[in-house]
């Protein structure tokens, strides 16, 4: 009987260290609602899923010059990939088999990408700001603005 609590503690620890999972139909649903202070004072990335089965990634940067980069991967295929408000120096690159998206958003303002996933169960995000792992407190997920455990997290159906 003493082994069960130890096994449970090990399992919880391993799950926490392996990345955060948010169900598309739960925590990732709906655009994050940030306070005005967060909106104007924090260079951040927001991730959400909407009722059209589309996933969105948007940078908000109204102070200073920052560079957001990252890799988004799926076990399915990305499609209907659309760039939003990209300027000079910004890019989105999709690999040949539509399983990986690499992006770079620079400067001030808003940049983003919208996409759908076909035939997959997970979407993995690995996010950086100014060449460093992004602080989890600068990543907002879903309507309630949940923060992942780490800059590398995944959403699952």
N, C-alpha and C positions, 0 to 999 in steps of 0.2 A: 503493500500500500504506500510506502514511503517513496517509491519510485515514480508514482503518478504525478505528484506535485513537481518533482524535479524535471520529469519529462515535459510537463506543460510549460515550465519556466524556460527550458531550453528551446522549445518550439516557438514560443512568443518572441524570444530574443532573436532567433534566426529569421523569423518573418520580418521583424523590425529592421534588421540589418540588410535584408535582401531588397529593400525598396518598398515604396508605398503603393498600395493598390486602391483605386477608386472605381467603383462600378459606374459605367456610363449612365445608367439610369438613376443613379443616386447622387453622390457627392459632386460629380462633374457636371450635373445638369444645370443649365442656366448660366447666363453671363454674371461674372463676379460683380457685386455691388460694393465698390470701395468708397470710403469716406473721402470728402474733399481733401483733407489733409494727406491721406495716402495717395490720392490721385495726383496732387500737385507736388508732393515732396518726396515721393519714392519712385525711383526708376524701377519698373517692375514688368513681369510677364504674367499674363492671365491666360488660363486654359479653361475651356468649357465645351460642353456638348449641347446641341439644341434639338428642338422637336423635329427638325428636318434630317436628323441622323448625321449632322455635320459637326466636326470638331474644329475649334478655333484656337489659334495662338496669337496673342496680340501684345506688342510691347507698348508701354506707356513711359515716356521720358520727357518731362517738361523742364528739367533742370540739368544743366551740365551736358557734357558730351559723353555718351556711353556706347559701347558696342556689345550687342547681344548676339550670341552664337549658340548653335546647338545642333543636335542630331535627333531626329524623330524616326523611329522604326516600328514596323508592324509585322506580325506573322501572316497577315493577309496582303492586300495590295491597296495602295493609295490611289484615289481617282478624284475627279472634279477638284483638282488642286488650283486654288486661286490666290494670287498675291494681292495684298491690300496696302495701298499707300506707300509703296517702296520708292526710295529716292536713290541718288547716286551713291554707290558704295554698298547698297543693300543687294542681297541676292537670295534666291531659293534654287537649290539644285536637287533634282530627283534622280535616283539611280535608274538604270535601265529596266530593272524588273519591278519598279514602283513599290519597293519595300523600305526604302530609306530616303528621307528628306534631310538635307543639310541647309541651314539658313544662317544669314548674317544680317542684322539690322543695325544701322549706325545713326549717329546724330541725335537730333531732338525730334519730339513729336510722337506720332503713332505709326507703327508698321505692323503687318500681320500676315497670316496665312490661314486659309480655310481649306478643309479637305474632308473627304469621306473615306471609309475603309470598307473594302469588299472582301468577304471570306476570311476575316481575321477575328481573333478574340482579344488581342492586346495591342496597345500602342505605347511604346516606351519613349520617354523624353529624357534627354541629357542636356541640361541648360547651363550656360555660362554668361557671365557679365564681365566685360573688360579682361577677358582671358583667364578668369578664375571661376571656380565652381560658384554658381549663383547661390546666394543665401536663400534658404527655404522661406524666410519671412518676406522675400520679394517676389514670391511665386504665389499667385492666387488661383484657386481651382474651384469652379462651380459657383453657383449663386451666393453661397455663404462665404466664399473666399478662403476655403480651407488651404492650409499650407502643408505641403508634403513633408515627409521626414528628411528628405535629402533632395539635392538638385537633380538626381537621377530617380525617376519614379515612373510608374506605368498606370494606365487606365485599362480596365478590362470590361468586357460586356457582361 
